[in-house]
Amino acid sequence: MITAETHNPLVPPVYDLVWSVVVALVVVAVVVAIVFVVRRSRRATGGSREQRLAELDELHARGVISDEEHRAARAEALRD
């Protein structure tokens, strides 16, 4: 048996469109928030490539890391 969908006469049909737009905006806002948090956490933990290379050079100059560790860490930093 097929029944026709009926709308409440007190609720305009345009509300379906309004709710669809609201849901789409909420989804977009969540995605933007996630991207913002990920970028901010990367910035806080990683720093710029130049900063990382300078840090590695300083550690090497102070003798904290060996020549081989310095080469490997620089290569890894340049790959990112």
Backbone atoms as SQL, in Angstrom:
CREATE TABLE atoms (id INTEGER PRIMARY KEY, chain TEXT, resi INTEGER, resn TEXT, atom TEXT, x REAL, y REAL, z REAL);
INSERT INTO atoms VALUES
  (1, 'A', 1, 'MET', 'N', 0.837, -1.155, 0.000),
  (2, 'A', 1, 'MET', 'CA', 0.000, 0.000, 0.000),
  (3, 'A', 1, 'MET', 'C', 0.900, 1.241, 0.000),
  (4, 'A', 2, 'ILE', 'N', 0.650, 2.164, -0.894),
  (5, 'A', 2, 'ILE', 'CA', 1.422, 3.400, -1.020),
  (6, 'A', 2, 'ILE', 'C', 0.614, 4.524, -0.405),
  (7, 'A', 3, 'THR', 'N', 1.250, 5.243, 0.497),
  (8, 'A', 3, 'THR', 'CA', 0.557, 6.375, 1.111),
  (9, 'A', 3, 'THR', 'C', 1.245, 7.663, 0.709),
  (10, 'A', 4, 'ALA', 'N', 0.487, 8.681, 0.542),
  (11, 'A', 4, 'ALA', 'CA', 1.039, 9.985, 0.178),
  (12, 'A', 4, 'ALA', 'C', 1.541, 10.672, 1.449),
  (13, 'A', 5, 'GLU', 'N', 2.662, 11.342, 1.304),
  (14, 'A', 5, 'GLU', 'CA', 3.219, 12.078, 2.441),
  (15, 'A', 5, 'GLU', 'C', 2.391, 13.337, 2.637),
  (16, 'A', 6, 'THR', 'N', 2.037, 13.588, 3.860),
  (17, 'A', 6, 'THR', 'CA', 1.252, 14.777, 4.143),
  (18, 'A', 6, 'THR', 'C', 2.067, 15.734, 4.993),
  (19, 'A', 7, 'HIS', 'N', 1.883, 16.992, 4.768),
  (20, 'A', 7, 'HIS', 'CA', 2.566, 18.028, 5.526),
  (21, 'A', 7, 'HIS', 'C', 1.600, 18.644, 6.519),
  (22, 'A', 8, 'ASN', 'N', 2.122, 19.037, 7.619),
  (23, 'A', 8, 'ASN', 'CA', 1.333, 19.752, 8.613),
  (24, 'A', 8, 'ASN', 'C', 0.987, 21.128, 8.028),
  (25, 'A', 9, 'PRO', 'N', -0.244, 21.503, 7.998),
  (26, 'A', 9, 'PRO', 'CA', -0.621, 22.793, 7.393),
  (27, 'A', 9, 'PRO', 'C', -0.063, 23.993, 8.154),
  (28, 'A', 10, 'LEU', 'N', 0.348, 23.815, 9.402),
  (29, 'A', 10, 'LEU', 'CA', 0.897, 24.919, 10.175),
  (30, 'A', 10, 'LEU', 'C', 2.395, 25.126, 9.917),
  (31, 'A', 11, 'VAL', 'N', 3.037, 24.145, 9.275),
  (32, 'A', 11, 'VAL', 'CA', 4.478, 24.225, 8.991),
  (33, 'A', 11, 'VAL', 'C', 4.661, 24.401, 7.486),
  (34, 'A', 12, 'PRO', 'N', 5.215, 25.527, 7.063),
  (35, 'A', 12, 'PRO', 'CA', 5.402, 25.752, 5.623),
  (36, 'A', 12, 'PRO', 'C', 6.356, 24.716, 5.018),
  (37, 'A', 13, 'PRO', 'N', 6.126, 24.314, 3.776),
  (38, 'A', 13, 'PRO', 'CA', 6.988, 23.323, 3.123),
  (39, 'A', 13, 'PRO', 'C', 8.446, 23.779, 2.983),
  (40, 'A', 14, 'VAL', 'N', 8.694, 25.075, 3.007),
  (41, 'A', 14, 'VAL', 'CA', 10.055, 25.577, 2.857),
  (42, 'A', 14, 'VAL', 'C', 10.928, 25.188, 4.056),
  (43, 'A', 15, 'TYR', 'N', 10.313, 24.797, 5.163),
  (44, 'A', 15, 'TYR', 'CA', 11.093, 24.408, 6.346),
  (45, 'A', 15, 'TYR', 'C', 11.986, 23.193, 6.061),
  (46, 'A', 16, 'ASP', 'N', 11.560, 22.307, 5.165),
  (47, 'A', 16, 'ASP', 'CA', 12.415, 21.178, 4.793),
  (48, 'A', 16, 'ASP', 'C', 13.732, 21.689, 4.214),
  (49, 'A', 17, 'LEU', 'N', 13.645, 22.687, 3.364),
  (50, 'A', 17, 'LEU', 'CA', 14.843, 23.278, 2.773),
  (51, 'A', 17, 'LEU', 'C', 15.679, 23.981, 3.834),
  (52, 'A', 18, 'VAL', 'N', 15.023, 24.686, 4.723),
  (53, 'A', 18, 'VAL', 'CA', 15.733, 25.396, 5.791),
  (54, 'A', 18, 'VAL', 'C', 16.504, 24.411, 6.661),
  (55, 'A', 19, 'TRP', 'N', 15.865, 23.329, 7.065),
  (56, 'A', 19, 'TRP', 'CA', 16.553, 22.339, 7.901),
  (57, 'A', 19, 'TRP', 'C', 17.698, 21.680, 7.149),
  (58, 'A', 20, 'SER', 'N', 17.559, 21.452, 5.867),
  (59, 'A', 20, 'SER', 'CA', 18.656, 20.886, 5.068),
  (60, 'A', 20, 'SER', 'C', 19.852, 21.835, 5.049),
  (61, 'A', 21, 'VAL', 'N', 19.592, 23.120, 4.900),
  (62, 'A', 21, 'VAL', 'CA', 20.667, 24.117, 4.901),
  (63, 'A', 21, 'VAL', 'C', 21.316, 24.189, 6.275),
  (64, 'A', 22, 'VAL', 'N', 20.522, 24.135, 7.337),
  (65, 'A', 22, 'VAL', 'CA', 21.071, 24.172, 8.703),
  (66, 'A', 22, 'VAL', 'C', 21.978, 22.971, 8.937),
  (67, 'A', 23, 'VAL', 'N', 21.551, 21.799, 8.551),
  (68, 'A', 23, 'VAL', 'CA', 22.369, 20.599, 8.722),
  (69, 'A', 23, 'VAL', 'C', 23.662, 20.720, 7.918),
  (70, 'A', 24, 'ALA', 'N', 23.571, 21.205, 6.694),
  (71, 'A', 24, 'ALA', 'CA', 24.776, 21.378, 5.868),
  (72, 'A', 24, 'ALA', 'C', 25.740, 22.370, 6.516),
  (73, 'A', 25, 'LEU', 'N', 25.236, 23.462, 7.067),
  (74, 'A', 25, 'LEU', 'CA', 26.095, 24.443, 7.734),
  (75, 'A', 25, 'LEU', 'C', 26.762, 23.861, 8.977),
  (76, 'A', 26, 'VAL', 'N', 26.038, 23.051, 9.713),
  (77, 'A', 26, 'VAL', 'CA', 26.623, 22.410, 10.897),
  (78, 'A', 26, 'VAL', 'C', 27.752, 21.469, 10.476),
  (79, 'A', 27, 'VAL', 'N', 27.541, 20.701, 9.437),
  (80, 'A', 27, 'VAL', 'CA', 28.579, 19.788, 8.943),
  (81, 'A', 27, 'VAL', 'C', 29.807, 20.576, 8.504),
  (82, 'A', 28, 'VAL', 'N', 29.621, 21.649, 7.770),
  (83, 'A', 28, 'VAL', 'CA', 30.737, 22.484, 7.329),
  (84, 'A', 28, 'VAL', 'C', 31.465, 23.082, 8.531),
  (85, 'A', 29, 'ALA', 'N', 30.731, 23.538, 9.521),
  (86, 'A', 29, 'ALA', 'CA', 31.353, 24.123, 10.717),
  (87, 'A', 29, 'ALA', 'C', 32.195, 23.093, 11.465),
  (88, 'A', 30, 'VAL', 'N', 31.717, 21.863, 11.550),
  (89, 'A', 30, 'VAL', 'CA', 32.483, 20.808, 12.218),
  (90, 'A', 30, 'VAL', 'C', 33.763, 20.509, 11.451),
  (91, 'A', 31, 'VAL', 'N', 33.680, 20.424, 10.140),
  (92, 'A', 31, 'VAL', 'CA', 34.868, 20.155, 9.328),
  (93, 'A', 31, 'VAL', 'C', 35.881, 21.289, 9.472),
  (94, 'A', 32, 'VAL', 'N', 35.423, 22.525, 9.429),
  (95, 'A', 32, 'VAL', 'CA', 36.320, 23.670, 9.586),
  (96, 'A', 32, 'VAL', 'C', 36.977, 23.650, 10.969),
  (97, 'A', 33, 'ALA', 'N', 36.234, 23.318, 11.994),
  (98, 'A', 33, 'ALA', 'CA', 36.786, 23.253, 13.344),
  (99, 'A', 33, 'ALA', 'C', 37.858, 22.174, 13.445),
  (100, 'A', 34, 'ILE', 'N', 37.629, 21.031, 12.841),
  (101, 'A', 34, 'ILE', 'CA', 38.617, 19.946, 12.864),
  (102, 'A', 34, 'ILE', 'C', 39.877, 20.365, 12.140),
  (103, 'A', 35, 'VAL', 'N', 39.741, 20.967, 10.972),
  (104, 'A', 35, 'VAL', 'CA', 40.913, 21.430, 10.215),
  (105, 'A', 35, 'VAL', 'C', 41.684, 22.469, 11.030),
  (106, 'A', 36, 'PHE', 'N', 40.989, 23.384, 11.672),
  (107, 'A', 36, 'PHE', 'CA', 41.641, 24.402, 12.486),
  (108, 'A', 36, 'PHE', 'C', 42.431, 23.779, 13.628),
  (109, 'A', 37, 'VAL', 'N', 41.838, 22.825, 14.327),
  (110, 'A', 37, 'VAL', 'CA', 42.512, 22.176, 15.455),
  (111, 'A', 37, 'VAL', 'C', 43.737, 21.402, 14.986),
  (112, 'A', 38, 'VAL', 'N', 43.621, 20.682, 13.878),
  (113, 'A', 38, 'VAL', 'CA', 44.755, 19.903, 13.366),
  (114, 'A', 38, 'VAL', 'C', 45.892, 20.831, 12.957),
  (115, 'A', 39, 'ARG', 'N', 45.595, 21.885, 12.232),
  (116, 'A', 39, 'ARG', 'CA', 46.650, 22.822, 11.821),
  (117, 'A', 39, 'ARG', 'C', 47.304, 23.488, 13.026),
  (118, 'A', 40, 'ARG', 'N', 46.508, 23.849, 14.010),
  (119, 'A', 40, 'ARG', 'CA', 47.056, 24.501, 15.195),
  (120, 'A', 40, 'ARG', 'C', 47.954, 23.551, 15.979),
  (121, 'A', 41, 'SER', 'N', 47.558, 22.289, 16.090),
  (122, 'A', 41, 'SER', 'CA', 48.377, 21.337, 16.831),
  (123, 'A', 41, 'SER', 'C', 49.667, 21.032, 16.084),
  (124, 'A', 42, 'ARG', 'N', 49.622, 20.981, 14.773),
  (125, 'A', 42, 'ARG', 'CA', 50.847, 20.761, 13.992),
  (126, 'A', 42, 'ARG', 'C', 51.802, 21.933, 14.171),
  (127, 'A', 43, 'ARG', 'N', 51.259, 23.130, 14.154),
  (128, 'A', 43, 'ARG', 'CA', 52.079, 24.322, 14.317),
  (129, 'A', 43, 'ARG', 'C', 52.726, 24.345, 15.705),
  (130, 'A', 44, 'ALA', 'N', 51.973, 23.945, 16.709),
  (131, 'A', 44, 'ALA', 'CA', 52.471, 23.981, 18.086),
  (132, 'A', 44, 'ALA', 'C', 53.540, 22.927, 18.331),
  (133, 'A', 45, 'THR', 'N', 53.406, 21.771, 17.709),
  (134, 'A', 45, 'THR', 'CA', 54.346, 20.693, 17.983),
  (135, 'A', 45, 'THR', 'C', 55.531, 20.684, 17.028),
  (136, 'A', 46, 'GLY', 'N', 55.295, 20.982, 15.784),
  (137, 'A', 46, 'GLY', 'CA', 56.344, 20.828, 14.789),
  (138, 'A', 46, 'GLY', 'C', 57.192, 22.059, 14.555),
  (139, 'A', 47, 'GLY', 'N', 56.604, 23.211, 14.550),
  (140, 'A', 47, 'GLY', 'CA', 57.331, 24.411, 14.202),
  (141, 'A', 47, 'GLY', 'C', 57.634, 24.424, 12.720),
  (142, 'A', 48, 'SER', 'N', 58.349, 25.432, 12.305),
  (143, 'A', 48, 'SER', 'CA', 58.686, 25.523, 10.897),
  (144, 'A', 48, 'SER', 'C', 59.893, 24.643, 10.589),
  (145, 'A', 49, 'ARG', 'N', 60.072, 24.367, 9.338),
  (146, 'A', 49, 'ARG', 'CA', 61.201, 23.541, 8.899),
  (147, 'A', 49, 'ARG', 'C', 62.523, 24.205, 9.272),
  (148, 'A', 50, 'GLU', 'N', 62.600, 25.514, 9.096),
  (149, 'A', 50, 'GLU', 'CA', 63.831, 26.234, 9.416),
  (150, 'A', 50, 'GLU', 'C', 64.157, 26.139, 10.905),
  (151, 'A', 51, 'GLN', 'N', 63.126, 26.233, 11.743),
  (152, 'A', 51, 'GLN', 'CA', 63.337, 26.123, 13.189),
  (153, 'A', 51, 'GLN', 'C', 63.845, 24.733, 13.557),
  (154, 'A', 52, 'ARG', 'N', 63.243, 23.715, 12.944),
  (155, 'A', 52, 'ARG', 'CA', 63.667, 22.340, 13.233),
  (156, 'A', 52, 'ARG', 'C', 65.110, 22.121, 12.798),
  (157, 'A', 53, 'LEU', 'N', 65.482, 22.606, 11.623),
  (158, 'A', 53, 'LEU', 'CA', 66.860, 22.441, 11.148),
  (159, 'A', 53, 'LEU', 'C', 67.837, 23.191, 12.047),
  (160, 'A', 54, 'ALA', 'N', 67.477, 24.383, 12.479),
  (161, 'A', 54, 'ALA', 'CA', 68.338, 25.149, 13.381),
  (162, 'A', 54, 'ALA', 'C', 68.500, 24.419, 14.712),
  (163, 'A', 55, 'GLU', 'N', 67.414, 23.840, 15.191),
  (164, 'A', 55, 'GLU', 'CA', 67.477, 23.074, 16.443),
  (165, 'A', 55, 'GLU', 'C', 68.401, 21.872, 16.301),
  (166, 'A', 56, 'LEU', 'N', 68.304, 21.175, 15.177),
  (167, 'A', 56, 'LEU', 'CA', 69.184, 20.023, 14.942),
  (168, 'A', 56, 'LEU', 'C', 70.641, 20.446, 14.844),
  (169, 'A', 57, 'ASP', 'N', 70.900, 21.555, 14.168),
  (170, 'A', 57, 'ASP', 'CA', 72.276, 22.049, 14.057),
  (171, 'A', 57, 'ASP', 'C', 72.837, 22.415, 15.433),
  (172, 'A', 58, 'GLU', 'N', 71.983, 23.005, 16.262),
  (173, 'A', 58, 'GLU', 'CA', 72.425, 23.376, 17.609),
  (174, 'A', 58, 'GLU', 'C', 72.726, 22.131, 18.447),
  (175, 'A', 59, 'LEU', 'N', 71.858, 21.131, 18.373),
  (176, 'A', 59, 'LEU', 'CA', 72.091, 19.886, 19.111),
  (177, 'A', 59, 'LEU', 'C', 73.384, 19.217, 18.656),
  (178, 'A', 60, 'HIS', 'N', 73.638, 19.244, 17.368),
  (179, 'A', 60, 'HIS', 'CA', 74.855, 18.649, 16.828),
  (180, 'A', 60, 'HIS', 'C', 76.089, 19.428, 17.284),
  (181, 'A', 61, 'ALA', 'N', 76.000, 20.751, 17.251),
  (182, 'A', 61, 'ALA', 'CA', 77.134, 21.588, 17.669),
  (183, 'A', 61, 'ALA', 'C', 77.453, 21.393, 19.150),
  (184, 'A', 62, 'ARG', 'N', 76.439, 21.153, 19.961),
  (185, 'A', 62, 'ARG', 'CA', 76.664, 20.930, 21.394),
  (186, 'A', 62, 'ARG', 'C', 77.099, 19.498, 21.706),
  (187, 'A', 63, 'GLY', 'N', 77.063, 18.636, 20.700),
  (188, 'A', 63, 'GLY', 'CA', 77.482, 17.249, 20.894),
  (189, 'A', 63, 'GLY', 'C', 76.399, 16.348, 21.450),
  (190, 'A', 64, 'VAL', 'N', 75.170, 16.811, 21.443),
  (191, 'A', 64, 'VAL', 'CA', 74.062, 16.012, 21.972),
  (192, 'A', 64, 'VAL', 'C', 73.724, 14.870, 21.024),
  (193, 'A', 65, 'ILE', 'N', 73.827, 15.125, 19.713),
  (194, 'A', 65, 'ILE', 'CA', 73.567, 14.074, 18.723),
  (195, 'A', 65, 'ILE', 'C', 74.817, 13.881, 17.866),
  (196, 'A', 66, 'SER', 'N', 74.987, 12.659, 17.391),
  (197, 'A', 66, 'SER', 'CA', 76.166, 12.320, 16.586),
  (198, 'A', 66, 'SER', 'C', 76.003, 12.817, 15.150),
  (199, 'A', 67, 'ASP', 'N', 77.083, 12.695, 14.381),
  (200, 'A', 67, 'ASP', 'CA', 77.037, 13.095, 12.972),
  (201, 'A', 67, 'ASP', 'C', 75.960, 12.308, 12.224),
  (202, 'A', 68, 'GLU', 'N', 75.903, 11.006, 12.466),
  (203, 'A', 68, 'GLU', 'CA', 74.926, 10.157, 11.777),
  (204, 'A', 68, 'GLU', 'C', 73.497, 10.518, 12.180),
  (205, 'A', 69, 'GLU', 'N', 73.259, 10.750, 13.460),
  (206, 'A', 69, 'GLU', 'CA', 71.932, 11.150, 13.917),
  (207, 'A', 69, 'GLU', 'C', 71.541, 12.498, 13.317),
  (208, 'A', 70, 'HIS', 'N', 72.513, 13.392, 13.220),
  (209, 'A', 70, 'HIS', 'CA', 72.274, 14.717, 12.643),
  (210, 'A', 70, 'HIS', 'C', 71.871, 14.600, 11.180),
  (211, 'A', 71, 'ARG', 'N', 72.618, 13.795, 10.425),
  (212, 'A', 71, 'ARG', 'CA', 72.290, 13.602, 8.993),
  (213, 'A', 71, 'ARG', 'C', 70.894, 12.998, 8.833),
  (214, 'A', 72, 'ALA', 'N', 70.614, 11.972, 9.637),
  (215, 'A', 72, 'ALA', 'CA', 69.306, 11.288, 9.510),
  (216, 'A', 72, 'ALA', 'C', 68.158, 12.222, 9.908),
  (217, 'A', 73, 'ALA', 'N', 68.339, 12.973, 10.976),
  (218, 'A', 73, 'ALA', 'CA', 67.285, 13.884, 11.431),
  (219, 'A', 73, 'ALA', 'C', 67.072, 15.018, 10.432),
  (220, 'A', 74, 'ARG', 'N', 68.137, 15.532, 9.848),
  (221, 'A', 74, 'ARG', 'CA', 67.991, 16.582, 8.833),
  (222, 'A', 74, 'ARG', 'C', 67.259, 16.049, 7.608),
  (223, 'A', 75, 'ALA', 'N', 67.621, 14.841, 7.191),
  (224, 'A', 75, 'ALA', 'CA', 66.953, 14.231, 6.032),
  (225, 'A', 75, 'ALA', 'C', 65.467, 14.057, 6.315),
  (226, 'A', 76, 'GLU', 'N', 65.123, 13.617, 7.518),
  (227, 'A', 76, 'GLU', 'CA', 63.711, 13.450, 7.896),
  (228, 'A', 76, 'GLU', 'C', 62.980, 14.787, 7.929),
  (229, 'A', 77, 'ALA', 'N', 63.625, 15.810, 8.479),
  (230, 'A', 77, 'ALA', 'CA', 63.000, 17.133, 8.548),
  (231, 'A', 77, 'ALA', 'C', 62.773, 17.700, 7.152),
  (232, 'A', 78, 'LEU', 'N', 63.689, 17.449, 6.252),
  (233, 'A', 78, 'LEU', 'CA', 63.554, 17.969, 4.888),
  (234, 'A', 78, 'LEU', 'C', 62.498, 17.185, 4.098),
  (235, 'A', 79, 'ARG', 'N', 62.254, 15.943, 4.470),
  (236, 'A', 79, 'ARG', 'CA', 61.226, 15.138, 3.803),
  (237, 'A', 79, 'ARG', 'C', 59.828, 15.624, 4.138),
  (238, 'A', 80, 'ASP', 'N', 59.633, 16.114, 5.357),
  (239, 'A', 80, 'ASP', 'CA', 58.294, 16.554, 5.808),
  (240, 'A', 80, 'ASP', 'C', 57.841, 17.797, 5.137);
